[in-house]
Amino acid sequence: MTARVGIVAVGQTKYSPNRADVSEEELAYEAVKQVLESTGLSLSDFDGAVSCSQDFWDGRTISNMNIQRIVGAHLSDEDKVCEDGINAVYAGMARILSGHHKLVLVMAHTKESQAEKSLIENAAFDPAMLRQLGLDFLSAAAMQAKRYMYKYGITAEQCAEVAVKNRGNAKRNPFAQAPLDITTEDVLSSKILSSPIRLLDAKPISDGACAMILTTEERAKKLTRKPVWILGASCCYETHYLGDRDLAECDALAKAARKAYSMAGIRNPVKEIDVAEICEEYSYQELMWMEGLGFCGKGEAGKFIDSGITQMDGKLPVNPSGGMLPGNPICVAGMARVAEAVLQLRGEAGDRQVKNARVALAHGVTGACGQHHGVMILGR
């Protein structure tokens, strides 16, 4: 990219199984307040905002209306994204690159605890042909996991390794909801939710918010000594009907990754990326998405994680924050991945810091079986 967009501040709430103590506005402001305080800016300083929320989760139509004052949209403007939060960051970047905005506040929030997850996800399927089957993202993911494991010989133990690694990594993350010391045996003996996915293979219900500030290169250098630059970004959709594609493949992710790598000048992601934050609502997805991202060949992710490459001290640490599995809400998760990547590149990730991180990858996903993927490459 010729012009550079900088991220100068990020903020996250601690993710929780239930934040009934606050409204959506109050929850969102917990994250917004952090970025304002870290930069000394006020809401009136922004010339635009992008929010990420979903009507179903907020329990009202036009769900951004109740948080516009929280993001400074009074007598200003605000765009709403209702997919994964990485798309809101993408939209904020586009605003800056358009030349019409110089300082943009981006925020995502969701309270999963106040709705029935299965019913909301069921509404994402075609109303005439699929919705009445009772499908949700869990049952769809179970079909995908079975197909992927059958086609490529991925084992339940290798999927369980993801859960062990990520929940263990979350112990170093003060924002994580459910860090755990577990073994592969613990995962494999936990309750079956939808075969082959077990309780410890899946993320819990989660509430939380994330915010960040995007600006021009000139302004970024004035606001912070450690700006993080968006080097490349892309997104891609798969087909809507699950039966129209081989669920063992993630072609949309591969296409988005190739485009983001090209923009960032990356030829070999394993050698050139220092840390990756990937959205994995279910443990098998981290394996699939690593293949789509080109970290390894198709069907090789099981051996890839067995090798230890993705551990905190490995060649390419994946989800040192713990990722989604220890608890991140829908809509927020992808933006949280960007925020974690920023903290890594600024050297501010605390106990989960990857040594000498200079280039990071953040990933977000929306829809059943990875229908939509977003990839962002960041550097300092």
C-alpha positions, 0 to 999 in steps of 0.5 A: 500500500502506498499511503500508510494507515496507522493504529495508534491506540487499542483498548479491550474489556475483560471478556466475561460470561455475563455483563448484565451489570452494564448496558451495551453503551456502558460496555462499549464505553469501557473500551472507548475510554481506554483509547481516549485516555491513552491518546489524550483525545476526546470524542469531538476530535474524530471526524468519523467512526465505525462500529460493529454490532449485530441487531440480533445480539443487541435485541433491537433493529439498527443496533448502532443507534444506541451507541452513536454517542459513545463513539462520537457520532453526534453531529458527525457520522458513523458507519455500522458493520454487522460482520466480524470486527476485523471488517470494521477495522477494514472500513476504518482503514478505507475511510483514511485511505479515501482522504476524506477522514484523518482520525477514525474511532473503531469499536465493536461490542456484543453481549452474547449472554442476553440472547439464545446463540443457536436461534440467532445462528439459525437465522443466518441460513436460507429461510426456505431450504435450510433454516427449518432444519434447525442448523446453527453454526455448531452443527454446521461446524461439526459437519465441517470438522468431520469432513476435514478430519476424514479427508485429511486424516486429522485426529481428534487429538490434534484438534485437542492440542489447539484447545490445550495450547490456546487455553494455556496461553490465555493464562498470560492474558488479563483480558481472557475469560476462561484460561485453563490448565487442561490436557488433551485427555481433558478435552477428549473426555469433555461433553460432546456438543455435536460430534466430533466437537466437545465442550472444550473444543468450543468457545464459551458464551462471552460479553465484551468490547474492543476499540481502536484509533486509526489515523493518517501516517502524519497524524499517527507519528504525532499521537504516539511513538509506537504506531502500528501500520496496516501493511495489507488487508483483504477479505473474501466470501464463500458460497452461502449454501454449505452444499455448494463447496467442499467443507474440508477446504477454505478457498475464501481464506486462501484468496484473502490471504494471498491478496493481503500478503501481496499488498504487504510484500510477503512471499513466505508467511511462515518465515516473514510473519512473527506472530499470528492471531487467528479466530477459532470458535472451534479447535479444528478451525485453527488447523484449517485456517492455518492451511488457508493462510498458507502456513502449511499445505492442505492436510498438514496442519495436524503435523504442523501443530505437533511440531511445536511451531505454533507454541509461544516459543515456536517459530510462528506463535499462533494465538499467544493471547489464547484466541477465541477459545478462552472467550471472545464474543461474535463481532468483537473477536476479529477486532480483538485479534487486531488489537492483540497483534498491535500489542505484540508489535508495540511490545506491550503484550506483557507475559504473552509477548512474543520476542522481537515481533515486527510483523503480525497477522490478524484474522477474522471470520463470519458465518457458518463454516468460515463463509467470510474471512478477513486477513490483515497484516500489520507491522511497526 
